[in-house]
Amino acid sequence: MHLRKSTLFISIGSLAISFLWSIFFSTLTLVRVSDILFLFTLLFLVIGCFLWVCSSGLFDFFQYSWKKTFRKTKEDYPILSDIGRTSYRFWLEPAFILFCLSLIFLGLSYL
């Protein structure tokens, strides 16, 4: 699997923010860092999964029916499956890395 530079920058940045957040707003513990990393994971996971579902073509029929219902506009809107197809990996790759880091920090906290 080839990771993009942006994925690594996002993951390292989220890890640094988690450490800084834990230092400034509470005590620095591995469980706290794991919790904050998991919150970052959820953000990326929700957006990535939504774009993944859109890229599957699930909403294309609904978009077509709405376009057919409201024929007043002559504009051609992009198909939703084309929008999500190019960008869902950008959101899911950091989510996977942050989830693994969260599990690693949680596992280290119990040693």
Order of alpha helices (4+ residues) and beta strands (2+ residues): alpha-alpha-alpha-alpha
